[in-house]
Amino acid sequence: MDYEFEERCEKIVAAVKEAKEKDPIKMFVRIAHMDFVRMHGPEHHVLDGACLLAAYHNAGGEFDLEQGMRYILKQGSVMPGAICGYWAVCGSTASVGAALSFIEGTGPLSVKDWGEHLKVSAQALERMGEIGGPRCCKRDAFISLFTAAEYMNAHYPHKVDLSIPVCGFYPNNRQCLNENCPFNPKGDKAKLPF
């Protein structure tokens, strides 16, 4: 079924709010298989941060999840598609950065944690750059979510579960790197960026 962008985002938020996983990557994989999430698309700018936020909430993070979902929806909806190629900033990384911003209450004038969030984003982007292109919204989500979850587990009182996925999306990705992607079933796991 073909959905408009706003419909995709609303369905994502609804699915994430019902999720019980404490592992943001497992939550992402399950929801990304639903018919309202395309292989590539700007809905990932909502999905990825929402999964991180909900996983932390499910692990015991104390904040209003409904308010957090509205924040992620607002921030993710203003990021255009294909910013990875046109702006050299992955929307997935920006989305998980928005989740960190919500959890820690940071903004552009924050002193505390402002620089730490930039370091998390820079590390995720560097890890993506090590693998190379073309873009893959699933691979980039795995990297962004893993990198942000590492940060959270090192700095937050509640710990999220963390897994390294084996990609099941590659048959639907015409630009897949195949065995050159470490998440591909035939990929070299020694080349994982973490």
LUMGUDO-472940 format. One line per 2 residues: number of its first residue (from 1); their letters; for each residue y, x, z negated of N, C-alpha, C. Coordinates in steps of 0.2 Angstrom, whole numbers. Each point is the difference from the previous one (the first is absolute). Layout:
<rs>
NUM) a) Y,X,Z,Y,X,Z,Y,X,Z ~ ...
</rs>
This chain:
<rs>
1) md) -6,4,0,6,-4,0,6,4,0 ~ 5,-2,4,6,4,0,6,-3,-5
3) ye) 2,4,-4,5,-2,-6,6,4,2 ~ 6,-4,-2,6,4,0,0,5,-6
5) fe) 5,4,1,1,6,-6,0,-3,-7 ~ 5,-5,0,1,-3,-7,-6,-3,-3
7) er) -4,-4,5,-7,-3,-2,-4,6,-3 ~ -1,5,4,-4,5,-2,1,3,-7
9) ce) 7,1,-1,2,3,-7,-1,-5,-5 ~ 1,-7,1,-1,-4,-5,-8,-1,-2
11) ki) -4,1,5,-7,0,-1,-3,6,-4 ~ 3,6,2,-1,6,-3,2,-1,-8
13) va) 6,-2,-1,2,-1,-7,-5,-4,-4 ~ -2,-6,3,-4,-5,-3,-7,4,-2
15) av) -3,3,5,-6,4,-1,0,5,-5 ~ 5,4,0,1,5,-5,1,-3,-7
17) ke) 4,-5,-1,1,-3,-7,-7,-3,-2 ~ -5,-1,4,-6,-3,-2,-5,6,-2
19) ak) 1,6,3,-4,6,-1,-2,2,-7 ~ -5,2,-1,-2,2,-7,-2,8,0
21) ek) 0,3,6,-1,7,0,5,5,-4 ~ -2,5,-3,4,5,-3,1,6,5
23) dp) -4,0,5,1,5,5,4,-2,6 ~ 6,3,1,4,-3,5,-3,1,7
25) ik) -4,5,1,-3,1,7,-6,-5,1 ~ -4,-1,-5,-5,-5,1,3,-7,2
27) mf) 6,-2,-4,3,-6,1,3,0,7 ~ 3,5,2,3,1,7,-5,-1,5
29) vr) -6,3,0,-5,-1,5,-2,-7,0 ~ -2,-3,-5,-2,-7,0,5,-5,3
31) ia) 6,1,-2,5,-4,3,2,1,7 ~ 0,7,2,2,2,7,-6,-3,5
33) hm) -5,-2,-3,-6,-3,5,2,-7,1 ~ 5,-3,-3,1,-7,1,4,-1,6
35) df) -1,-6,3,3,-1,7,7,0,1 ~ 4,0,-6,7,0,0,3,7,0
37) vr) -4,5,0,2,7,0,-3,3,6 ~ 5,3,4,-2,3,7,-2,7,-1
39) mh) -3,3,5,-2,7,-1,7,4,-1 ~ 5,-1,3,6,4,-1,6,-6,0
41) gp) 5,1,-4,5,-5,0,4,1,-7 ~ 6,-3,0,5,1,-5,-2,-4,-6
43) eh) -5,-4,0,-3,-4,-6,-3,5,-5 ~ -2,6,3,-2,6,-5,6,2,-5
45) hv) 6,-1,2,6,2,-4,0,-5,-6 ~ -3,-5,0,-1,-5,-6,-7,1,-3
47) ld) -5,0,4,-7,1,-3,-1,6,-4 ~ 2,6,2,-2,6,-3,4,0,-7
49) ga) 6,-1,-1,3,0,-6,-2,-5,-5 ~ -1,-6,3,-3,-6,-4,-7,2,-3
51) cl) -4,3,4,-7,2,-3,1,5,-6 ~ 5,5,1,1,5,-5,3,-4,-7
53) la) 4,-4,1,3,-4,-5,-5,-4,-4 ~ -4,-4,4,-5,-4,-3,-5,4,-3
55) ay) -2,5,3,-6,4,-4,3,3,-6 ~ 6,2,-1,3,2,-6,0,-5,-5
57) hn) 2,-6,2,1,-6,-4,-7,-2,-3 ~ -5,0,5,-7,-1,-2,-3,5,-5
59) ag) 3,6,0,-3,5,-4,4,0,-7 ~ 5,-5,-1,3,-1,-6,7,2,0
61) ge) 3,1,6,7,1,0,4,-6,-2 ~ 5,0,-4,3,-6,-2,7,-1,3
63) fd) 0,-4,5,6,-3,4,-2,-6,3 ~ 5,-4,2,-1,-6,3,-2,1,7
65) le) -7,-2,2,-2,1,6,3,-4,6 ~ 2,-6,-2,3,-4,5,7,3,2
67) qg) 4,2,-5,6,4,2,-1,6,4 ~ -6,4,-2,-1,6,4,-2,-2,7
69) mr) -4,-5,1,-2,-2,7,7,-2,4 ~ 4,-4,-3,6,-1,3,4,6,2
71) yi) 0,5,-5,4,6,2,-3,4,6 ~ -7,0,0,-3,4,5,1,-4,7
73) lk) -1,-6,-1,1,-5,6,7,2,3 ~ 5,0,-4,7,1,2,1,7,3
75) qg) -2,5,-3,0,7,2,-4,1,6 ~ -6,-2,0,-4,1,6,2,-4,6
77) sv) 3,-5,0,2,-5,5,6,3,4 ~ 4,5,-3,5,2,4,-1,7,4
79) mp) -6,2,-1,-2,7,3,-3,-2,7 ~ 3,2,5,-2,-2,7,-7,4,1
81) ga) -4,-3,5,-6,3,2,1,6,4 ~ -5,4,0,0,7,3,5,5,-2
83) ic) 2,-1,-7,5,5,-2,-3,7,-1 ~ -7,0,0,-3,7,0,1,4,6
85) gy) 0,-4,6,2,4,6,7,1,1 ~ 4,-5,-2,7,0,2,5,4,-5
87) wa) -3,-1,-7,5,3,-5,-4,6,-4 ~ -6,1,2,-4,5,-4,-1,-1,-7
89) vc) 0,-7,-2,-1,-2,-7,-6,-6,1 ~ -5,1,-3,-5,-5,0,2,-6,-4
91) gs) -1,-6,2,1,-6,-3,-4,-1,-6 ~ -6,2,0,-5,0,-5,3,4,-6
93) ta) 2,6,1,3,4,-5,6,-3,-3 ~ 4,-3,4,6,-3,-3,-2,-6,-4
95) sv) -5,-4,2,-3,-6,-3,-2,2,-7 ~ -4,6,-1,-3,2,-6,6,2,-5
97) ga) 5,3,4,6,3,-4,4,-6,-3 ~ 0,-6,4,3,-6,-3,-4,-2,-6
99) al) -6,0,0,-4,-2,-6,1,5,-6 ~ 1,6,1,1,5,-5,7,-2,-3
101) sf) 5,-1,5,7,-2,-2,0,-7,-5 ~ -4,-4,2,0,-7,-4,-3,2,-7
103) ie) -6,3,0,-3,2,-6,4,4,-5 ~ 4,4,3,4,5,-5,7,-3,0
105) gt) 2,-5,4,7,-2,0,5,5,2 ~ -2,3,5,5,5,3,3,-3,6
107) gp) 6,3,2,4,-1,5,4,6,3 ~ 5,-1,4,3,6,4,4,4,-5
109) ls) 2,-3,-6,4,4,-5,-4,2,-6 ~ -6,-1,0,-5,2,-5,0,8,-1
111) vk) 0,2,-6,-1,8,-1,-7,1,-1 ~ -3,-4,-5,-7,1,-2,-4,-3,6
113) dw) -5,4,2,-6,-2,5,3,0,7 ~ 6,0,1,2,0,7,-3,5,4
115) ge) 1,6,-2,-3,6,3,-7,0,1 ~ -3,-2,-6,-8,0,0,-2,-5,6
117) hl) 3,-6,1,-2,-4,5,0,3,7 ~ 6,4,1,1,3,6,-6,5,1
119) kv) -2,4,-5,-5,5,0,-7,-4,2 ~ -1,-6,-3,-6,-3,2,0,-2,7
121) sa) 5,-3,3,1,-2,7,-1,7,4 ~ 3,5,-2,0,6,4,-7,3,1
123) qa) -4,-1,-6,-7,2,0,-4,-4,5 ~ 1,-7,-1,-4,-4,5,2,1,7
125) le) 6,1,2,2,2,7,-3,6,2 ~ 0,5,-5,-3,7,2,-7,-1,2
127) rm) -4,-4,-4,-7,-1,1,-1,-3,6 ~ 4,-5,2,-1,-3,6,1,4,6
129) ge) 6,5,-1,1,4,5,-5,6,2 ~ -4,1,-6,-6,5,1,-5,-3,5
131) ig) -1,-6,0,-5,-4,4,3,0,7 ~ 6,-2,0,3,-1,7,-1,-7,3
133) gp) 3,-1,6,1,-7,2,-6,-1,6 ~ 1,-6,3,5,-5,-1,-1,-4,-6
135) rc) 4,-4,-1,1,-4,-7,-7,-4,0 ~ -2,-1,-7,-5,-5,-1,2,-3,-7
137) ck) 2,-6,0,2,-4,-6,-5,0,-6 ~ -7,1,2,-5,0,-5,0,7,-3
139) rd) -1,5,4,0,7,-3,6,1,-4 ~ 6,-2,3,6,2,-4,0,-4,-7
141) af) -3,-6,0,0,-4,-6,-5,4,-5 ~ -5,2,2,-5,4,-4,4,6,-3
143) is) 4,3,4,3,6,-3,6,-2,-5 ~ 4,-5,2,5,-2,-4,-2,-2,-7
145) lf) -5,-5,1,-3,-3,-6,-3,6,-5 ~ -4,4,3,-3,5,-4,5,5,-3
147) ta) 5,2,3,5,4,-2,4,-3,-6 ~ 2,-6,1,4,-4,-5,-4,-1,-6
149) ae) -7,-2,1,-4,-1,-6,-1,6,-4 ~ -1,6,3,0,6,-3,6,1,-5
151) ym) 6,-1,3,6,1,-4,0,-5,-6 ~ -2,-6,1,0,-5,-5,-5,2,-5
153) na) -6,2,1,-5,2,-4,2,6,-5 ~ 4,4,3,3,6,-3,6,-2,-5
155) hy) 3,-5,2,7,-2,-4,0,-7,-4 ~ -5,-4,2,1,-7,-3,-6,-1,-5
157) ph) 2,-4,-5,-5,-1,-6,-7,-3,2 ~ 1,-5,6,-6,-3,2,-3,3,6
159) kv) -6,1,1,-3,4,6,-3,-5,5 ~ 1,1,6,-3,-4,6,-6,4,2
161) dl) -5,-4,2,-6,3,3,2,3,7 ~ -3,5,2,1,4,6,-6,2,4
163) si) 0,-2,6,-6,1,4,3,3,7 ~ -5,4,3,2,2,7,-4,-4,5
165) pv) 3,-3,4,-4,-5,4,-3,4,6 ~ -5,-3,3,-3,1,7,3,-6,4
167) cg) 3,2,5,4,-5,4,-5,-4,4 ~ 1,-7,-1,-4,-5,4,4,-3,6
169) fy) 6,2,0,5,-3,5,0,3,7 ~ -3,6,0,1,5,6,-2,-4,7
171) pn) -6,-4,0,-2,-3,6,6,-5,3 ~ 5,-2,-4,5,-4,3,7,4,1
173) nr) -1,6,-1,6,5,2,-1,3,6 ~ 4,-2,5,-1,4,7,3,7,0
175) qc) 4,2,-5,3,6,-1,-4,4,-5 ~ -5,-2,-3,-4,4,-5,-1,7,1
177) ln) 1,4,-5,-2,7,1,-7,2,0 ~ -4,-6,-2,-7,1,0,-2,5,-5
179) en) -4,5,2,-3,5,-4,5,5,-3 ~ 6,0,3,6,4,-2,4,-3,-6
181) cp) -2,-6,-2,3,-3,-6,-5,0,-5 ~ 2,3,-6,-5,1,-5,-3,-6,-4
183) fn) 4,-6,2,-3,-6,-3,-5,-4,4 ~ 0,3,7,-5,-3,4,-7,2,-2
185) pk) -5,-5,1,-7,2,-2,-3,7,2 ~ 3,2,6,-3,6,3,5,6,-1
187) gd) 6,-2,-4,5,5,-1,-2,5,-5 ~ 3,6,0,-1,5,-4,3,-1,-7
189) ka) -3,-2,-5,2,-1,-7,4,6,-3 ~ -2,6,2,3,6,-2,8,0,2
191) kl) 1,-4,5,7,0,2,4,-6,-3 ~ -2,-3,-5,3,-5,-4,7,3,-3
193) pf) 5,-3,1,6,3,-3,1,1,-7 ~ -5,-2,-4,0,0,-7,-6,2,-3
</rs>
